[in-house]
Amino acid sequence: MYNKKQEDSLKERYFYKLSTNLAGLGIGAFIQAIIPRGLGPKTFGDFNFLITFFTQIINFFDMGSSTGFYAKVSHRPREFKLISFYFCFSAVAALIIISFVTLAQLMGLRNVLWPGQPLIYLYLALLLAVFVWISDIMAKIADAYGLTVPAEKAKIFQKLCALAALIVLFLCNKLSLIIFFLYNYCILALLVVMFWRIFKKNGYDVLRDWKITISEIKKYTAEFYAYSHPFFLFGLIAMIAGLLQRWLLQVFAGSVEQGFFGLSYQIGAISFMFTSAMTLLIMREFSIAYNNKDINLMARLFRKHVPLLYAITALIACFMAANADRITIMMGGGQFKGAVLAVGVMAFYPIHQVYGQLSGSVFYAADRTRLYCNIGILFFLLSIPITYLLIAPRKCFGLEAGALGLACQVVLIQFLAVNVQLYFNSRLLKFSFRKYLLHQLACVAVFFTIAIFSRLTTDRILIVSGVAVRFLLCGILYLIIAFIFIYLIPGVIGAKRSDYKFLSRGT
């Protein structure tokens, strides 16, 4: 029986995850500032190209099965053969991908698929992508066992160790690509070992039942197939589109532009960290409401939380977009000046990531996965010709826009796809699609205008020339003006003045 104590415990774990996400944000920012500086645009671009390539393939093999695995372990925590089966599945997937790389090399396709990349880099990137997948599986097991708090503490400790090691490598000028791969292996191994100790300490010996019979393999295979097979075509198209986008950028623009886009993507992701933990909590509430056949509650949850989370992300993203040049210099150094425009555009990417995740969770909760997949497939296919037109050289009828072109495509496609999802959800939950679309546009317009005004004002009155000082003071002025505006016009964050009265009473 699900009780109030369990409910509070679950919320406590989610809010602890949010707080550790925010604590790790500062550490992660330092790490992300060191890596591009240490590797340089070309090497950083090679790393991004390869790790993204193999991550896309692993995501196809995953096909949502890791999410199903999390749910199954949550319901059957003492069924350790389930965990053994999934690790065996991961190992088989890794062997298939290794065989694919080896076959491509033997057939002379290496320079076609991975232009200019040495063979050793391919295997190092592939193994790192598999290692990341395994660490994510371990994190899901920890959450499924209700061990989120110690797991998040382990992640913070791992990030601190990662930062210390990276600083040493950077100061000693030892940050080559091979060393960087080995560094990542060590850091991920540390996290996996800490997870392992957490499981053992709490009485979960996840390696207790490694021997699985043929009948058990068939049973688990059928169970995961039933969960994942509806996503096969969706996952296949997503993989092809994702691989083609980065491959076209590599072929037409080269590793340096790949590095510019990689930096812009990482900087853009910072905005979403503030709301990612909260979206998990709301996604769960959607599922509970739909299981109780309470569409009205789902609509209330959507109206209450989605515009607010969108506004929080937009508040951060618009400031980052208006200060893209400063952020680029602080994160990547002068050698990444060519990434400024891409960083400015990709700053807007996390804004609709909020809508994408929460709208997607409504589709999942309401068992409308076929419609969700069809929308995704449509826009994945649409992204391929748009990417070509933006990235290809002029002699091939393209705009030759490099990293900026790919950034524009990613933001545009996400905006369109998310709003198509929103349209169908507005029909299910019976709210005004037009109202939410206008809120998206107005919110970004307001915050971006305030960000530009804050920058122009501080640039005019400040005597100091330091980039970091100007960035900090501009941010303080921006937040002051933005909060005043939000208080006077609460509709910008999807709130009403009565909500402020509610908060002031402390109820």
C-alpha positions, 0 to 999 in steps of 0.5 A: 500500500502506497502511503504518505510516508513513502510519498514524502520520501520520494519527494525528498529524494527528488528534491535532494537530486535537484539540490545536488544537481545545482551543487554539481553545476558549479563543479561541472562548469569548471570542468567544462571550462577546462576541457575545451581549453586543454584540448583545443577546438580541433581535438575537442571537436574530434572527441565530440564527434566520436562520442556523439556518434557512438552514443547515438548508436547505443541509444538505438540499442537502448530503445527506451529499455533502460527506462523499462528496466528502471520500472521493473527493478523498482517493482521487483528489487530482489529479482537480481537475475533481471539485473544480470540479464540487462547487463548481459544485454548491454555486453551483447550490444557492445560486442555488436557495435565493436564488430561493426567498427571492426568490419567497417575498418576491414571494408575500408569504410573508416574514413567514410564514416569517421573522416580523419579519425585514427582507429584507436580513437574509434575504439576508445570513444566506443568503449567510453560510450558503453562505460557511460551507458553502464554508469547510467544503468547503475544510477537507475538501479540506485534510484529504483532501490530508493538509494538516491541520496547516497548515490547523489552524494557519490556523484558529487564526490566523483565530480570533485575528484574529476575536477581535481584530476583535470586541473592537475592534467591541465596544469601539467599540459598533459591533456591529449585526447588519449589521456582524456579518454583514460581520464574519463575511464578512471572517473567513471570507474570510480563512480561505478565502484562507489555505486557498487559499495552503496548497493552492498552496504544496503543489502543489495548484492546485484551480482548474486544471480549471474547464472541465467537459464535459457528459459529465463533469457527467453522470458526476459527477452520477451518482456523487454521486447514487448516494452521496447519494440513499438519504439524500433522505427522511432529509435532507428530514424532518430539514430540515422538523423542524429548520426547524419547531422554530426557526420555532415558537419564533420565532412563539410566543416571539419573538426574545428566547427565540430568543436564549436558546436560541441561547446555550444551544446554543453553551454546550452545544457547548463540552463536545463540543469535547473529544471531537469530534476523537477521535471522528473517529479512532475512526469511521475505526477502525470503518470499517477493522475492518468492511472487514476483516470483523472484528466482534470488533474493532469490539466491542472498539473500542466497549467500550474508547472509547465509555464513556470518551468519554461519561464525559469529556463528562459530566464537563464537561457536569454541571459546566456544568449545575450552574453554568448561572447563572454560565456564563450571566452570564459568557457573555451578561451580565445581559441573558441571565438568562432563559436560565439554565434552558435553558443548564442543560438544554442542557448535557446535550445534548453527552453523548449527541452522543458516542454519536450520532456513534459509534453512527452511525459503526457504522451507516455502517461496517456498511452499515446506513444504511437502518436508521439513516435510519429511526430518524432519521426516526421521532424527527424526526417525533416531535420536531415535536408535542413541540416544539409542546406545549412551546412553544405558548401555553396557549390553544393547548394548549401549556406556553408554555416557550419556549427551555427547552421547546425545550431539553428536547425536543432533549435528550429526543429525542436521548437516546431516538434514541441509545439506540434506535441503541445497542440495534441496535448491541448486537445487531450487536456482541454486547454488553449494551445494559442495561449501557451504558444503566445506565452512561449514567445512573450516570455522569451521576448521579455527576458531577452529584451531585459538581458540586452538592456542590462548588458548595454547599461552595464557596458556603458556605466562600468569602468572595469574591463574584466569579462567575468566582472562585467558578466557578474554585474550584468547578471545581478542587474538582469535578475533585479529587473527581471524579478521586478517585471515578474512581480508587476506582470506575473503572467510572464511566468504563467502565474496570477497575482493571487498566487503571490498572495497565497505565497505571502500567507505561507500556506 
